Amino acid sequence: MKNTKFRTFLIIAVLLVTVYFIAPLVIPDLPSFWTEKRLKLGLDLQGGSQILLEVDYSDLKIPQKEKEEAVKSALQIIRNRIDQFGVAEPSIQRVGDNRIIVQLPGLKDPSRARDLIGKTALLEFKLVADSDKIQTTYEQLNEYLDKNIEQYDYLQEFALESDAAANILDETETEEETTNEIFTQLISHEGMVGTISYENIPKLKKLLEDEKFQEQIPAGLQIALGKENTKDPYAPRPVYVLHSEAELTGKYLENANVKIGQGYTPQDKGPYVVLNFNNTGAKKFANVTGQNIKKRLAIVLDDVVYVAPTIQDKIPSGQARITGNFTLEECQDLVIVLNAGNLPAPVKIVEERTVGPTLGSDSIQAGITAAVIGMAIVVLFMIIYYGLSGFLADLAVLVNIGIVLAVLTLFGATLTMPGIAGMILTIGMAVDANVLIFERIREELKSGKTVRSAVDSGFDRALVTILDANITTLITALVLYQFGTGPIRGFAVTLSIGIVGSMFVALVLLKAMYDGFVTNVNRTKLSI
C-alpha cells in the first residue's frame, strides 16, 4: 500500500463495485445496464419450507461404501430436481450419515415440492394382460377372498353384498357351485380396464400390500392402480392387470420434454410429455411396438399407470408420448423427475416445517433494529472519544457494511438471521481495529512525534496486531463453514466477508483518508 496510485485505484474500484451491487437495495428502478442480481433472503427472513429427509437403505443388502454412494447420489438427484423446480436460492445439505436437509425460501406450495423430492421415478413400459388372463386373475382372487374373508375385516361389506346376491339362485345351481365375487365387488371389471371408486382405493392399496394376497395373483402378472384425475380427485380411478416384467425401463431414456398439443385430434390436445430414448432404447421400443400391435402398452411410473394406449403400429423413431388429462404443472413435474434420474434408495420425510412470511418480516425488522441501535452506539462512542478521527472510522465502518452486502449479492449468497448477526459482529471487529490504530497514534503523539510521523508509526505498529486478531478469527470462520451446516454456514460466510472488509477499510481506506487529510493540510494537531 506504499504505492499511492495503486492504492487509490484499488479503493475507487472497490467503492464502485460496492455501489453497483447495493444500489438496487435503495433504488428499485435502475437503468437496464444495471445488474439484475439482488440480495437473496434466507428461509428465516422471507418464509418458506424446510424438509428433513432420510435415505432409507435398511432394505438394501449392500456394504457400507455403497450406502455412502447411495446417499451422495440421492443428494445430487434431489439437488437436480429442486434446481429444475425453480426455487430461488434453495439450500440442500447433508446432515449426519443418511439425512438431507432441504430449505426452500419463498416457496408457496410446499406439498408439490415434497411430492417431487420423494418420487423414486421408476419408469417402466409394461403390456396390459389380455382378456383371458384378466378374467382368470379375477376368478382366482374372488375364490381366495371368499375362502379367507375373515382375514380382511375391511372387506366385510363386499362379502355381505355377495352373500345377498348368492341367495338369488337358479334351481339348478347349488351353493357349492357359487363363489362370492368379493374382488369384483371392490373393482368393477369390464373389458381390459377395471375401475374403483374413490372411497375404496385405500382398501385396494391395503390389499395389495398383503403378501398372502399377492401370492394369489397368477405368476407373471400384477395389479396396478391408474393415475388419479387431478381435476376431479374424487373420481373413480382405473385398475389394470399388467405383465409384471417390464418390456422397457427408464434407464434407456435420453430425455423428456413437455409439449402442448394443438387440439387437431382428441389425443393431441393440451400438455403432454414426450419421451426420447437412446439408440439402444429406440431399438427395444421399436421391437416391443412391432411385436404387440393392437395390444395395450402401459407407461408405469412408480407402480402407477399414467396411460395405457393401444399400439396401432410399429414405432421406429424411439419417441413415446404420455398423454392424458394432465395439467401443465403435472407434465412439468413429471419431466423434472424423469430427467433427474432415479433415487438409489427410498427417501422418507422425517420432519417438515413451514415458516410464514410474517415471521420472516418480523425477523428482518428485529435484525435491522438491532443493527441500527448497535451502529448508533458505536458511531456516537467513536465520535465522542476520538473526535474527528472517530468520525473517519465511522465512515470506514459504513463502507465495510456496504462491502459485505455487495459481496453477498455478487456471489449469489443468501442473507439469513445468523448472517445479520455476523454483520453486527463485523461492526464491532472493524471498530476494534480502528481503536488499536488510534491508541498507537496517541502514544506516538505523546512521545513528541509530528502528526504525520505519529500517523505512519501508529498504523505500522498496529498492523501486526490487527492481522493477528483478524486472521485467527478468519480461520475460525472457515472452520465453521467447512464443518457447520445451515445457519452456522450463513454466519461463517458473512463473518468471513466482514473480516476481510474490515481489514481493507482499516489498513487501506482509513490510511488513505489520513494521508490525504494530513498531507494536504499542514497540521500541528490531530483530533484523536
Secondary structure, DSSP 8 states (H G I E B T S, - for coil): ---HHHHHHHHHHHHHHHHHHHHHHH-SS--TTS-----EE-HHHH-EEEEEEEE--TT----HHHHHHHHHHHHHHHHHHHHHHT-SS-EEEEETTTEEEEEEET-S-HHHHHHHHH----EEEEEB--HHHHHHHHHHHHHHHHHHGGG-GGGHHHHHHHHHHHTS--TT--GGG----HHHHHSEEETTEEEE-GGGHHHHHHHHT-HHHHHHS-TTEEEEEE---TT-TTS-EEEEEEESS-SEEGGGEEEEEEEEEESSSTTSEEEEEEEEE-HHHHHHHHHHHHHSTTSBEEEEETTEEEE--B--S--TTSEEEE-SS--HHHHHHHHHHHHH---SS-EEEEEEEEE-HHHHHHHHHHHHHHHHHHHHHHHHHHHHHHHHHHHHHHHHHHHHHHHHHHHHHHTT-EE-HHHHHHHHHHHHHHHHHHHHHHHHHHHHHHTT--HHHHHHHHHHHHHHHHHHHHHHHHHHHHHHHHH--THHHHHHHHHHHHHHHHHHIIIIIHHHHHHHHHHTTT-S----
